[in-house]
Amino acid sequence: MINELGLTAQFITKTLTEDPTLQKLIEGRVFRNIAPPNAGTPYIIFSLVPTPSDIVAIGGRKRIATKPLYLINAVAEGPDDTIADAIADALDNAINGAQDLVGATGLIVQGCYRIMPIDYAKEDDGFTYWYRGGHYQFFVDKTTPG
């Protein structure tokens, strides 16, 4: 499963950094798990959400497909949520329904969709940070395309 998660993370990063609308809004700032110090806003951050089971099917002694769940959020600083909302809309358009073959290992991203929206704000040292996005369910398998 770990290899599948790494490749799914590569897919998320590639999909979001190559989207032209998001490129204009976040200038390629997509981070896994934590944004580096002084990353600047706005940006997108994503991380795996623990689930009881991500296995869809087992064939023989191998997993055939998994369905990892990721939290993907736009993060923007400002007096209101306008920028965060615009990024979240573009994020949703870029990742919802996305499919691809990732890496040389044969990981196939069969699809992705948002199963729950996320919408909140935090104050830190007098700055307001807006978080918009959601939990996105991915369907991936290690079947080599034929």
C-alpha positions in Angstrom: 0.0 0.0 0.0 2.8 2.5 0.7 4.0 2.4 -2.9 0.4 3.1 -4.0 0.2 6.1 -1.6 3.4 7.6 -2.8 2.3 7.3 -6.4 -1.2 8.7 -5.6 0.6 11.7 -3.9 2.6 12.2 -7.1 -0.6 12.2 -9.1 -2.2 14.8 -6.8 0.8 17.1 -7.0 1.1 16.7 -10.8 -2.6 17.3 -11.5 -2.8 20.4 -9.3 0.5 22.0 -10.3 -0.2 21.5 -14.1 -3.7 22.9 -14.0 -3.5 26.3 -15.8 -6.2 28.0 -13.5 -4.5 26.8 -10.3 -1.1 27.8 -11.7 -2.4 31.4 -11.9 -3.8 31.3 -8.4 -1.1 29.4 -6.4 1.9 29.5 -8.7 2.8 25.8 -8.2 2.6 25.9 -4.4 1.2 22.4 -3.7 2.6 20.7 -0.6 2.2 17.2 0.9 1.5 17.1 4.7 3.0 20.5 5.7 3.9 23.7 3.9 7.6 24.7 4.3 8.4 27.8 6.5 7.8 31.0 4.6 6.0 29.2 1.8 3.7 32.2 1.3 0.0 32.0 0.6 -2.1 31.0 -1.1 -1.2 27.4 -1.5 -2.7 23.9 -1.5 -1.9 21.3 1.1 -2.9 17.6 1.1 -2.5 14.6 3.4 -3.8 11.1 3.8 -6.8 10.6 6.0 -6.6 7.4 8.1 -9.5 5.0 7.3 -10.3 1.6 8.8 -9.7 -0.1 5.4 -8.8 1.2 2.0 -8.8 -2.2 0.3 -11.4 -2.5 -2.5 -10.6 -6.0 -3.8 -8.0 -8.8 -3.2 -6.9 -11.2 -5.9 -4.9 -14.2 -4.9 -2.4 -12.9 -2.4 -2.3 -9.3 -3.7 -4.4 -6.2 -3.3 -6.0 -5.4 -6.7 -7.4 -2.0 -5.8 -7.3 0.5 -3.0 -9.3 3.7 -2.2 -7.1 6.1 -0.3 -8.8 9.2 1.2 -7.0 12.5 1.1 -7.7 15.9 2.7 -7.0 18.5 0.1 -7.3 22.2 1.1 -6.7 25.6 -0.4 -5.1 27.9 2.2 -5.3 31.7 1.8 -4.6 34.6 4.1 -6.7 37.7 4.0 -9.6 39.7 5.3 -12.2 37.4 3.6 -12.5 34.0 2.0 -12.7 35.2 -1.7 -9.2 33.8 -2.7 -9.7 30.5 -0.8 -13.0 30.0 -2.5 -11.6 30.6 -6.0 -8.8 28.2 -5.4 -11.1 25.6 -4.0 -13.4 25.8 -7.0 -10.4 25.4 -9.4 -9.1 22.5 -7.2 -12.4 20.8 -7.4 -12.5 21.2 -11.2 -9.0 19.9 -11.6 -9.2 16.8 -9.3 -12.8 15.7 -9.4 -13.1 12.8 -11.9 -9.4 12.9 -12.7 -7.8 9.7 -14.1 -4.3 8.9 -15.1 -1.5 6.3 -15.3 1.2 7.3 -12.8 4.8 6.2 -12.8 6.5 3.2 -14.4 5.0 0.8 -11.8 1.6 0.6 -13.5 -0.5 2.5 -10.8 -3.7 3.5 -12.4 -5.8 6.3 -10.9 -9.3 5.1 -12.0 -11.0 8.2 -10.6 -11.5 10.6 -7.7 -14.4 12.5 -6.2 -15.0 14.8 -3.3 -17.0 13.1 -0.6 -17.1 15.9 2.0 -16.4 19.6 1.8 -14.1 21.5 4.2 -14.7 25.1 5.2 -13.1 26.8 8.2 -10.8 29.7 9.2 -8.0 30.2 11.8 -6.5 33.3 13.3 -2.7 33.4 14.0 -0.8 36.5 15.1 -3.5 38.8 13.9 -3.8 37.1 10.4 -6.8 35.1 9.2 -6.2 32.0 7.2 -9.0 30.5 5.2 -9.2 26.8 4.5 -11.4 25.4 1.7 -11.4 22.0 0.0 -12.5 18.6 1.0 -12.0 14.9 1.5 -11.3 13.3 -1.8 -11.7 9.6 -2.4 -9.3 8.1 -4.9 -9.6 4.7 -6.6 -6.3 3.3 -7.6 -5.0 -0.1 -8.7 -1.7 -1.7 -9.6 -3.1 -3.5 -12.7 -0.8 -3.0 -15.7 -2.8 -1.5 -18.5 -3.2 -3.8 -21.5 
